[in-house]
Amino acid sequence: MKLGSVLCELLSEALELNPNHLNDIGCNEGLVVVCHCYPAYPEPESTLGATKHTDNDFITVLLQDHIGGLQVLHKNRWVDVSPVPGALVINIGDLLQLITNDRFKSAEHRVLANHVGPRISIACFFRPGGKASLKLYGPLKELLSEDNPPKYRETTIVDYEAYYIAKGLDGTSALAHYKI
């Protein structure tokens, strides 16, 4: 949780807010850890390990093994995120994009299947849980102005997650549903 707190402080400062702002509104309150295991696949070009998607959290911290396969979409091109021993991959999630009114963008990514493996990764998703998951989250008022009105309507974590799961990983962002 210390890493999540430090990341929230750095992101708050990047937004020119009080360093504790994102921590104070609960962006670092909950943590979900998911372990992924992608087996070796004899014909990797015929399938994906995980289709194009964004994460339904504030911040994702990923530890990947030496095999690779993670790609991010950058300027309409898929770019490999090559594994670096001991390095962590930090992704912005949908909820951070929503509350920053697009100042930060959620990372579109996918995982390619590989003929070697298994590929193992551990993802830590920072998102509120418990009572905080019922709180309304919307664009931060401190980031809004006449020239930068809200682009998203408010939602709770529970409602956002329910929509995200019902929509599935279909290659489109769940954020479009919350656009004003």
MDTraj code that builds the backbone (N, CA, C; nanometers):
import mdtraj as md
import numpy as np

residues = "MET LYS LEU GLY SER VAL LEU CYS GLU LEU LEU SER GLU ALA LEU GLU LEU ASN PRO ASN HIS LEU ASN ASP ILE GLY CYS ASN GLU GLY LEU VAL VAL VAL CYS HIS CYS TYR PRO ALA TYR PRO GLU PRO GLU SER THR LEU GLY ALA THR LYS HIS THR ASP ASN ASP PHE ILE THR VAL LEU LEU GLN ASP HIS ILE GLY GLY LEU GLN VAL LEU HIS LYS ASN ARG TRP VAL ASP VAL SER PRO VAL PRO GLY ALA LEU VAL ILE ASN ILE GLY ASP LEU LEU GLN LEU ILE THR ASN ASP ARG PHE LYS SER ALA GLU HIS ARG VAL LEU ALA ASN HIS VAL GLY PRO ARG ILE SER ILE ALA CYS PHE PHE ARG PRO GLY GLY LYS ALA SER LEU LYS LEU TYR GLY PRO LEU LYS GLU LEU LEU SER GLU ASP ASN PRO PRO LYS TYR ARG GLU THR THR ILE VAL ASP TYR GLU ALA TYR TYR ILE ALA LYS GLY LEU ASP GLY THR SER ALA LEU ALA HIS TYR LYS ILE".split()
xyz = np.array([
    [0.0825, -0.1184, 0.0000],
    [0.0000, 0.0000, 0.0000],
    [0.0878, 0.1259, 0.0000],
    [0.2099, 0.1155, 0.0509],
    [0.2993, 0.2312, 0.0529],
    [0.3284, 0.2784, -0.0895],
    [0.3516, 0.1860, -0.1821],
    [0.3777, 0.2227, -0.3207],
    [0.2578, 0.2972, -0.3790],
    [0.1366, 0.2479, -0.3531],
    [0.0161, 0.3144, -0.4015],
    [0.0042, 0.4552, -0.3473],
    [0.0370, 0.4725, -0.2212],
    [0.0318, 0.6046, -0.1583],
    [0.1317, 0.7009, -0.2234],
    [0.2526, 0.6529, -0.2467],
    [0.3556, 0.7359, -0.3105],
    [0.3148, 0.7710, -0.4537],
    [0.2618, 0.6743, -0.5272],
    [0.2164, 0.7015, -0.6642],
    [0.1056, 0.8063, -0.6649],
    [0.0107, 0.7956, -0.5715],
    [-0.0968, 0.8948, -0.5630],
    [-0.0426, 1.0338, -0.5299],
    [0.0582, 1.0401, -0.4440],
    [0.1201, 1.1701, -0.4122],
    [0.1858, 1.2303, -0.5363],
    [0.2607, 1.1494, -0.6093],
    [0.3283, 1.1989, -0.7304],
    [0.2275, 1.2430, -0.8361],
    [0.1212, 1.1661, -0.8538],
    [0.0193, 1.2025, -0.9522],
    [-0.0562, 1.3279, -0.9096],
    [-0.0811, 1.3434, -0.7791],
    [-0.1445, 1.4662, -0.7282],
    [-0.0576, 1.5878, -0.7596],
    [0.0710, 1.5759, -0.7356],
    [0.1626, 1.6860, -0.7652],
    [0.1660, 1.7164, -0.9148],
    [0.1618, 1.6126, -0.9985],
    [0.1604, 1.6334, -1.1435],
    [0.0358, 1.7097, -1.1873],
    [-0.0720, 1.6955, -1.1111],
    [-0.1960, 1.7675, -1.1397],
    [-0.1981, 1.9056, -1.0744],
    [-0.0880, 1.9415, -1.0067],
    [-0.0755, 2.0682, -0.9338],
    [-0.1775, 2.0784, -0.8209],
    [-0.2013, 1.9639, -0.7554],
    [-0.2891, 1.9574, -0.6394],
    [-0.2045, 1.9316, -0.5159],
    [-0.2663, 1.9415, -0.3993],
    [-0.2003, 1.9047, -0.2753],
    [-0.1514, 1.7608, -0.2895],
    [-0.0288, 1.7300, -0.2476],
    [0.0246, 1.5941, -0.2646],
    [-0.0631, 1.4828, -0.2057],
    [-0.1444, 1.5151, -0.1062],
    [-0.2299, 1.4145, -0.0431],
    [-0.3674, 1.4024, -0.1085],
    [-0.3941, 1.4819, -0.2107],
    [-0.5303, 1.4906, -0.2654],
    [-0.5862, 1.3541, -0.3085],
    [-0.5168, 1.2825, -0.3936],
    [-0.5693, 1.1543, -0.4421],
    [-0.5798, 1.0503, -0.3303],
    [-0.4868, 1.0535, -0.2360],
    [-0.4979, 0.9636, -0.1210],
    [-0.6185, 1.0012, -0.0356],
    [-0.6419, 1.1315, -0.0178],
    [-0.7523, 1.1778, 0.0666],
    [-0.8891, 1.1417, 0.0105],
    [-0.9014, 1.1288, -0.1208],
    [-1.0319, 1.0931, -0.1776],
    [-1.0471, 0.9419, -0.1977],
    [-0.9504, 0.8653, -0.1519],
    [-0.9659, 0.7199, -0.1480],
    [-0.9092, 0.6417, -0.2647],
    [-0.8298, 0.7057, -0.3494],
    [-0.7754, 0.6341, -0.4657],
    [-0.6845, 0.5188, -0.4270],
    [-0.6323, 0.5220, -0.3064],
    [-0.5363, 0.4224, -0.2611],
    [-0.5931, 0.3337, -0.1494],
    [-0.7241, 0.3416, -0.1259],
    [-0.7828, 0.2713, -0.0120],
    [-0.7905, 0.1213, -0.0270],
    [-0.8168, 0.0748, -0.1459],
    [-0.8340, -0.0681, -0.1659],
    [-0.7301, -0.1242, -0.2604],
    [-0.7036, -0.2519, -0.2464],
    [-0.6056, -0.3177, -0.3310],
    [-0.6582, -0.4559, -0.3676],
    [-0.6597, -0.4835, -0.4976],
    [-0.6958, -0.6155, -0.5474],
    [-0.5728, -0.6691, -0.6190],
    [-0.5298, -0.7892, -0.5826],
    [-0.4125, -0.8508, -0.6439],
    [-0.4595, -0.9705, -0.7263],
    [-0.4160, -0.9733, -0.8527],
    [-0.4547, -1.0810, -0.9435],
    [-0.3286, -1.1404, -1.0048],
    [-0.3187, -1.2709, -1.0011],
    [-0.2074, -1.3403, -1.0653],
    [-0.2569, -1.3980, -1.1974],
    [-0.1828, -1.3711, -1.3043],
    [-0.2181, -1.4213, -1.4364],
    [-0.1165, -1.5276, -1.4780],
    [-0.1675, -1.6342, -1.5389],
    [-0.0813, -1.7386, -1.5925],
    [-0.1281, -1.7676, -1.7344],
    [-0.0446, -1.7328, -1.8308],
    [-0.0748, -1.7566, -1.9718],
    [0.0095, -1.8752, -2.0175],
    [-0.0522, -1.9890, -2.0454],
    [0.0260, -2.1065, -2.0850],
    [0.0896, -2.0886, -2.2223],
    [0.1910, -2.1684, -2.2491],
    [0.2502, -2.1699, -2.3837],
    [0.1409, -2.2114, -2.4811],
    [0.1436, -2.1518, -2.5993],
    [0.0419, -2.1810, -2.6996],
    [0.1113, -2.2178, -2.8292],
    [0.0795, -2.3317, -2.8890],
    [0.1533, -2.3787, -3.0074],
    [0.1385, -2.2872, -3.1297],
    [0.0265, -2.2155, -3.1399],
    [0.0049, -2.1246, -3.2527],
    [-0.0312, -1.9867, -3.1979],
    [0.0647, -1.9130, -3.1409],
    [0.0327, -1.7865, -3.0738],
    [-0.0283, -1.6807, -3.1656],
    [0.0004, -1.6888, -3.2958],
    [-0.0548, -1.5893, -3.3876],
    [-0.2056, -1.6060, -3.4083],
    [-0.2628, -1.7171, -3.3629],
    [-0.4051, -1.7422, -3.3842],
    [-0.4931, -1.7047, -3.2649],
    [-0.4334, -1.6485, -3.1579],
    [-0.5123, -1.6109, -3.0405],
    [-0.4417, -1.4993, -2.9639],
    [-0.5108, -1.4419, -2.8673],
    [-0.4536, -1.3425, -2.7764],
    [-0.4584, -1.3983, -2.6353],
    [-0.3625, -1.3578, -2.5533],
    [-0.3669, -1.3927, -2.4124],
    [-0.4751, -1.3134, -2.3411],
    [-0.4846, -1.1839, -2.3730],
    [-0.5901, -1.0957, -2.3228],
    [-0.6150, -0.9905, -2.4301],
    [-0.7414, -0.9681, -2.4623],
    [-0.7755, -0.8723, -2.5674],
    [-0.7533, -0.7281, -2.5213],
    [-0.7591, -0.6372, -2.6163],
    [-0.7419, -0.4939, -2.5887],
    [-0.8422, -0.4492, -2.4814],
    [-0.7889, -0.3802, -2.3798],
    [-0.8741, -0.3296, -2.2728],
    [-0.8010, -0.2219, -2.1940],
    [-0.8747, -0.1560, -2.1075],
    [-0.8189, -0.0661, -2.0074],
    [-0.8588, -0.1235, -1.8720],
    [-0.7948, -0.0778, -1.7663],
    [-0.8238, -0.1305, -1.6331],
    [-0.9284, -0.0439, -1.5626],
    [-1.0139, -0.1072, -1.4841],
    [-1.1239, -0.0371, -1.4164],
    [-1.0849, 0.0052, -1.2750],
    [-0.9720, 0.0723, -1.2638],
    [-0.9217, 0.1156, -1.1339],
    [-0.8617, 0.2547, -1.1471],
    [-0.7925, 0.2997, -1.0434],
    [-0.7193, 0.4257, -1.0509],
    [-0.5790, 0.4027, -1.1059],
    [-0.5087, 0.3065, -1.0475],
    [-0.3707, 0.2775, -1.0865],
    [-0.3513, 0.1261, -1.0838],
    [-0.2769, 0.0749, -1.1823],
    [-0.2386, -0.0658, -1.1828],
    [-0.0865, -0.0746, -1.1765],
    [-0.0377, -0.1594, -1.0885],
    [0.1052, -0.1877, -1.0790],
    [0.1229, -0.3329, -1.1199],
    [0.2075, -0.3558, -1.2202],
    [0.2246, -0.4894, -1.2765],
    [0.3692, -0.5353, -1.2656],
    [0.3867, -0.6577, -1.2195],
    [0.5162, -0.7250, -1.2217],
    [0.5032, -0.8373, -1.3229],
    [0.5840, -0.8328, -1.4286],
    [0.5787, -0.9383, -1.5297],
    [0.7087, -1.0177, -1.5275],
    [0.6989, -1.1414, -1.5733],
    [0.8180, -1.2251, -1.5779],
    [0.9025, -1.1909, -1.7009],
    [0.9970, -1.2756, -1.7339],
    [1.0937, -1.2506, -1.8415],
    [1.0400, -1.2808, -1.9819],
    [0.9220, -1.3414, -1.9909],
    [0.8726, -1.3875, -2.1213],
    [0.8180, -1.2733, -2.2073],
    [0.7481, -1.1810, -2.1492],
    [0.6917, -1.0709, -2.2267],
    [0.5596, -1.1072, -2.2900],
    [0.5085, -1.0176, -2.3718],
    [0.3795, -1.0345, -2.4362],
    [0.2884, -0.9154, -2.4135],
    [0.3187, -0.8336, -2.3119],
    [0.2385, -0.7143, -2.2856],
    [0.2652, -0.6104, -2.3935],
    [0.1578, -0.5511, -2.4454],
    [0.1683, -0.4434, -2.5429],
    [0.0743, -0.3306, -2.5025],
    [0.1167, -0.2055, -2.5306],
    [0.0311, -0.0888, -2.5100],
    [0.0039, -0.0247, -2.6457],
    [-0.1123, 0.0364, -2.6558],
    [-0.1491, 0.1059, -2.7787],
    [-0.0988, 0.2492, -2.7683],
    [-0.0088, 0.2853, -2.8598],
    [0.0499, 0.4202, -2.8612],
    [0.0441, 0.4731, -3.0040],
    [-0.0283, 0.5838, -3.0213],
    [-0.0444, 0.6450, -3.1532],
    [-0.0932, 0.5426, -3.2561],
    [-0.1953, 0.4668, -3.2165],
    [-0.2592, 0.3655, -3.3017],
    [-0.1677, 0.2518, -3.3440],
    [-0.0598, 0.2282, -3.2685],
    [0.0307, 0.1157, -3.2966],
    [0.0544, 0.0403, -3.1667],
    [0.0616, -0.0922, -3.1787],
    [0.0916, -0.1743, -3.0622],
    [0.2424, -0.1742, -3.0385],
    [0.2805, -0.1429, -2.9147],
    [0.4211, -0.1339, -2.8762],
    [0.4471, -0.2354, -2.7654],
    [0.5538, -0.3158, -2.7825],
    [0.5906, -0.4134, -2.6800],
    [0.6401, -0.3430, -2.5544],
    [0.5986, -0.3952, -2.4395],
    [0.6524, -0.3512, -2.3107],
    [0.7466, -0.4626, -2.2680],
    [0.8708, -0.4487, -2.3086],
    [0.9696, -0.5532, -2.2820],
    [0.9965, -0.5644, -2.1326],
    [1.0001, -0.6864, -2.0810],
    [1.0277, -0.7051, -1.9389],
    [1.1695, -0.6583, -1.9031],
    [1.1804, -0.5922, -1.7899],
    [1.3078, -0.5501, -1.7341],
    [1.3147, -0.6108, -1.5940],
    [1.4170, -0.6920, -1.5651],
    [1.4241, -0.7566, -1.4335],
    [1.4118, -0.6549, -1.3193],
    [1.3203, -0.6817, -1.2281],
    [1.3011, -0.5972, -1.1108],
    [1.2162, -0.4734, -1.1343],
    [1.1750, -0.4477, -1.2579],
    [1.0968, -0.3277, -1.2892],
    [0.9473, -0.3545, -1.2727],
    [0.8748, -0.2506, -1.2411],
    [0.7295, -0.2557, -1.2330],
    [0.6713, -0.1719, -1.3461],
    [0.5594, -0.2152, -1.4016],
    [0.4862, -0.1386, -1.5021],
    [0.3722, -0.0690, -1.4291],
    [0.3595, 0.0626, -1.4482],
    [0.2542, 0.1406, -1.3849],
    [0.1589, 0.1883, -1.4933],
    [0.0309, 0.1514, -1.4806],
    [-0.0715, 0.1940, -1.5762],
    [-0.1731, 0.2846, -1.5085],
    [-0.2156, 0.3854, -1.5812],
    [-0.3283, 0.4686, -1.5389],
    [-0.4553, 0.3910, -1.5717],
    [-0.5508, 0.3892, -1.4799],
    [-0.6769, 0.3204, -1.5020],
    [-0.7896, 0.4162, -1.5377],
    [-0.9041, 0.3583, -1.5751],
    [-1.0201, 0.4365, -1.6175],
    [-1.0649, 0.5373, -1.5128],
    [-1.0663, 0.4984, -1.3864],
    [-1.1178, 0.5881, -1.2833],
    [-1.0297, 0.7113, -1.2656],
    [-0.8984, 0.6960, -1.2855],
    [-0.8108, 0.8124, -1.2783],
    [-0.8333, 0.9025, -1.3998],
    [-0.8584, 0.8440, -1.5151],
    [-0.8911, 0.9249, -1.6326],
    [-1.0205, 1.0022, -1.6081],
    [-1.1202, 0.9365, -1.5490],
    [-1.2481, 1.0011, -1.5227],
    [-1.2323, 1.1187, -1.4269],
    [-1.1662, 1.0978, -1.3124],
    [-1.1587, 1.2067, -1.2135],
    [-1.0640, 1.3183, -1.2562],
    [-0.9699, 1.2895, -1.3467],
    [-0.8803, 1.3954, -1.3956],
    [-0.9346, 1.4597, -1.5224],
    [-1.0557, 1.4182, -1.5635],
    [-1.1214, 1.4793, -1.6796],
    [-1.0329, 1.4709, -1.8035],
    [-0.9699, 1.3553, -1.8218],
    [-0.8820, 1.3251, -1.9354],
    [-0.7421, 1.3861, -1.9270],
    [-0.7054, 1.4463, -1.8134],
    [-0.5663, 1.4935, -1.8003],
    [-0.4708, 1.3747, -1.8031],
    [-0.5106, 1.2651, -1.7392],
    [-0.4383, 1.1388, -1.7483],
    [-0.5247, 1.0441, -1.8295],
    [-0.4625, 0.9644, -1.9136],
    [-0.5350, 0.8724, -2.0010],
    [-0.5134, 0.7284, -1.9557],
    [-0.6198, 0.6543, -1.9551],
    [-0.6148, 0.5128, -1.9230],
    [-0.5363, 0.4394, -2.0316],
    [-0.4516, 0.3485, -1.9905],
    [-0.3633, 0.2780, -2.0840],
    [-0.4356, 0.1614, -2.1510],
    [-0.4527, 0.1695, -2.2841],
    [-0.5080, 0.0571, -2.3584],
    [-0.3958, -0.0445, -2.3787],
    [-0.4229, -0.1686, -2.3434],
    [-0.3193, -0.2706, -2.3530],
    [-0.3803, -0.4065, -2.3825],
    [-0.2932, -0.5004, -2.4173],
    [-0.3332, -0.6381, -2.4429],
    [-0.2138, -0.7280, -2.4107],
    [-0.2381, -0.8584, -2.4093],
    [-0.1310, -0.9551, -2.3872],
    [-0.1339, -1.0545, -2.5030],
    [-0.0201, -1.0699, -2.5680],
    [-0.0080, -1.1660, -2.6766],
    [0.0225, -1.3050, -2.6223],
    [-0.0333, -1.4041, -2.6882],
    [0.0015, -1.5426, -2.6568],
    [0.1442, -1.5673, -2.7060],
    [0.2091, -1.6676, -2.6499],
    [0.3476, -1.6947, -2.6837],
    [0.3672, -1.8453, -2.6946],
    [0.4605, -1.8869, -2.7762],
    [0.4877, -2.0305, -2.7897],
    [0.5727, -2.0839, -2.6743],
    [0.6309, -1.9948, -2.5939],
    [0.7029, -2.0367, -2.4733],
    [0.6194, -1.9976, -2.3515],
    [0.6462, -2.0591, -2.2431],
    [0.5687, -2.0222, -2.1257],
    [0.5727, -2.1310, -2.0212],
    [0.4958, -2.1134, -1.9193],
    [0.3900, -2.0143, -1.9083],
    [0.4430, -1.8741, -1.8776],
    [0.3657, -1.7719, -1.9185],
    [0.3955, -1.6328, -1.8839],
    [0.3187, -1.6036, -1.7552],
    [0.3904, -1.5516, -1.6572],
    [0.3307, -1.5222, -1.5270],
    [0.3413, -1.3725, -1.5015],
    [0.2313, -1.3116, -1.4527],
    [0.2364, -1.1722, -1.4114],
    [0.1477, -1.1550, -1.2879],
    [0.1801, -1.0531, -1.2115],
    [0.1028, -1.0187, -1.0927],
    [0.0616, -0.8732, -1.1062],
    [-0.0694, -0.8490, -1.1025],
    [-0.1225, -0.7135, -1.1160],
    [-0.1857, -0.6703, -0.9842],
    [-0.1521, -0.5492, -0.9424],
    [-0.2107, -0.4898, -0.8227],
    [-0.2965, -0.3719, -0.8675],
    [-0.4259, -0.3803, -0.8415],
    [-0.5210, -0.2781, -0.8839],
    [-0.5586, -0.1920, -0.7635],
    [-0.5276, -0.0639, -0.7702],
    [-0.5613, 0.0279, -0.6615],
    [-0.6972, 0.0909, -0.6916],
    [-0.7925, 0.0590, -0.6045],
    [-0.9283, 0.1088, -0.6200],
    [-0.9972, 0.1023, -0.4851],
    [-1.0870, 0.1937, -0.4584],
    [-1.1544, 0.1921, -0.3285],
    [-1.2391, 0.0669, -0.3090],
    [-1.2502, 0.0275, -0.1862],
    [-1.3360, -0.0839, -0.1497],
    [-1.4233, -0.0423, -0.0328],
    [-1.5044, -0.1324, 0.0159],
    [-1.5903, -0.1045, 0.1306],
    [-1.6843, 0.0120, 0.1059],
    [-1.7017, 0.0974, 0.2074],
    [-1.7932, 0.2116, 0.1970],
    [-1.7507, 0.3101, 0.0887],
    [-1.6195, 0.3215, 0.0662],
    [-1.5705, 0.4154, -0.0355],
    [-1.6175, 0.3763, -0.1751],
    [-1.6502, 0.2480, -0.1956],
    [-1.6946, 0.2052, -0.3277],
    [-1.8353, 0.2556, -0.3596],
    [-1.9045, 0.3089, -0.2595],
    [-2.0382, 0.3657, -0.2799],
    [-2.0348, 0.5175, -0.2957],
    [-1.9177, 0.5762, -0.2757],
    [-1.9006, 0.7208, -0.2896],
    [-1.9070, 0.7590, -0.4379],
    [-1.9608, 0.8768, -0.4666],
    [-1.9639, 0.9254, -0.6042],
    [-1.8274, 0.9810, -0.6426],
    [-1.7790, 0.9390, -0.7590],
    [-1.6547, 0.9904, -0.8157],
    [-1.6873, 1.0553, -0.9491],
    [-1.6351, 1.1728, -0.9696],
    [-1.6514, 1.2444, -1.0957],
    [-1.5300, 1.3315, -1.1167],
    [-1.5291, 1.4106, -1.2237],
    [-1.4146, 1.4991, -1.2472],
    [-1.3892, 1.5905, -1.1260],
    [-1.2631, 1.6003, -1.0868],
    [-1.2256, 1.6824, -0.9717],
    [-1.2545, 1.8290, -0.9998],
    [-1.3271, 1.8918, -0.9083],
    [-1.3653, 2.0325, -0.9268],
    [-1.2434, 2.1229, -0.9414],
    [-1.1333, 2.0857, -0.8763],
    [-1.0108, 2.1653, -0.8838],
    [-0.9509, 2.1672, -1.0246],
    [-0.9893, 2.0723, -1.1085],
    [-0.9350, 2.0634, -1.2441],
    [-1.0304, 2.1188, -1.3500],
    [-1.1493, 2.1603, -1.3065],
    [-1.2502, 2.2086, -1.3999],
    [-1.2465, 2.3606, -1.4114],
    [-1.2894, 2.4086, -1.5258],
    [-1.2986, 2.5537, -1.5491],
    [-1.4007, 2.5757, -1.6602],
    [-1.4225, 2.7011, -1.6921],
    [-1.5123, 2.7330, -1.8034],
    [-1.4590, 2.6735, -1.9332],
    [-1.3263, 2.6742, -1.9483],
    [-1.2632, 2.6176, -2.0682],
    [-1.2474, 2.4654, -2.0607],
    [-1.2633, 2.4096, -1.9422],
    [-1.2473, 2.2654, -1.9224],
    [-1.3646, 2.2116, -1.8392],
    [-1.4851, 2.2074, -1.8990],
    [-1.6015, 2.1571, -1.8249],
    [-1.5918, 2.0057, -1.8064],
    [-1.6751, 1.9514, -1.7173],
    [-1.6717, 1.8054, -1.6960],
    [-1.7011, 1.7297, -1.8249],
    [-1.6233, 1.6230, -1.8480],
    [-1.6434, 1.5377, -1.9649],
    [-1.7166, 1.4091, -1.9279],
    [-1.7258, 1.3824, -1.7959],
    [-1.7868, 1.2585, -1.7484],
    [-1.8876, 1.2898, -1.6389],
    [-1.9885, 1.2046, -1.6286],
    [-2.0828, 1.2143, -1.5173],
    [-2.0273, 1.1350, -1.3996],
    [-2.0769, 1.1673, -1.2827],
    [-2.0327, 1.0973, -1.1627],
    [-2.0841, 0.9535, -1.1625],
    [-2.0084, 0.8680, -1.0945],
    [-2.0482, 0.7281, -1.0770],
    [-1.9857, 0.6749, -0.9489],
    [-2.0413, 0.5663, -0.9014],
    [-1.9789, 0.4974, -0.7885],
    [-1.8875, 0.3880, -0.8439],
    [-1.7976, 0.3415, -0.7616],
    [-1.7095, 0.2316, -0.8012],
    [-1.7937, 0.1069, -0.8296],
    [-1.8948, 0.0822, -0.7454],
    [-1.9810, -0.0344, -0.7623],
    [-2.0507, -0.0295, -0.8981],
    [-2.1083, 0.0862, -0.9341],
    [-2.1784, 0.0979, -1.0624],
    [-2.0812, 0.0870, -1.1798],
    [-1.9647, 0.1510, -1.1664],
    [-1.8675, 0.1460, -1.2759],
    [-1.8214, 0.0019, -1.2999],
    [-1.7887, -0.0654, -1.1920],
    [-1.7405, -0.2035, -1.2050],
    [-1.8486, -0.2948, -1.2636],
    [-1.9734, -0.2761, -1.2219],
    [-2.0834, -0.3586, -1.2752],
    [-2.0967, -0.3366, -1.4263],
    [-2.0886, -0.2112, -1.4695],
    [-2.0984, -0.1842, -1.6134],
    [-1.9777, -0.2426, -1.6868],
    [-1.8582, -0.2238, -1.6316],
    [-1.7339, -0.2736, -1.6921],
    [-1.7406, -0.4254, -1.7123],
    [-1.7855, -0.4963, -1.6111],
    [-1.7932, -0.6424, -1.6185],
    [-1.9019, -0.6863, -1.7168],
    [-2.0178, -0.6203, -1.7129],
    [-2.1265, -0.6568, -1.8046],
    [-2.0862, -0.6310, -1.9498],
    [-2.0115, -0.5238, -1.9748],
    [-1.9667, -0.4882, -2.1090],
    [-1.8654, -0.5896, -2.1600],
    [-1.7796, -0.6358, -2.0709],
    [-1.6767, -0.7323, -2.1091],
    [-1.5595, -0.6665, -2.1791],
    [-1.4569, -0.7459, -2.2056],
    [-1.3369, -0.6959, -2.2734],
    [-1.3589, -0.7027, -2.4247],
    [-1.4360, -0.6065, -2.4743],
    [-1.4716, -0.6053, -2.6157],
    [-1.3883, -0.5076, -2.6984],
    [-1.2833, -0.4530, -2.6381],
    [-1.1961, -0.3611, -2.7121],
    [-1.2400, -0.2167, -2.7067],
    [-1.3521, -0.1870, -2.6385],
    [-1.3965, -0.0492, -2.6240],
    [-1.3871, -0.0086, -2.4776],
    [-1.3721, 0.1195, -2.4542],
    [-1.3594, 0.1697, -2.3182],
    [-1.4954, 0.1823, -2.2517],
    [-1.5039, 0.1424, -2.1269],
    [-1.6267, 0.1609, -2.0489],
    [-1.6510, 0.3082, -2.0210],
    [-1.5488, 0.3915, -2.0321],
    [-1.5642, 0.5347, -2.0051],
    [-1.6628, 0.6014, -2.1006],
    [-1.6753, 0.5493, -2.2209],
    [-1.7677, 0.6108, -2.3185],
    [-1.9092, 0.6166, -2.2618],
    [-1.9468, 0.5196, -2.1805],
    [-2.0791, 0.5138, -2.1190],
    [-2.1016, 0.6299, -2.0219],
    [-1.9948, 0.6874, -1.9693],
    [-2.0042, 0.7931, -1.8685],
    [-1.9775, 0.9315, -1.9247],
    [-1.9515, 0.9400, -2.0547],
    [-1.9283, 1.0702, -2.1196],
    [-2.0534, 1.1553, -2.1125],
    [-2.0325, 1.2839, -2.0932],
    [-2.1443, 1.3805, -2.0939],
    [-2.1652, 1.4279, -2.2359],
])
top = md.Topology()
chain = top.add_chain()
for i, resn in enumerate(residues, 1):
    res = top.add_residue(resn, chain, resSeq=i)
    for name in ("N", "CA", "C"):
        top.add_atom(name, md.element.get_by_symbol(name[0]), res)
traj = md.Trajectory(xyz[None], top)
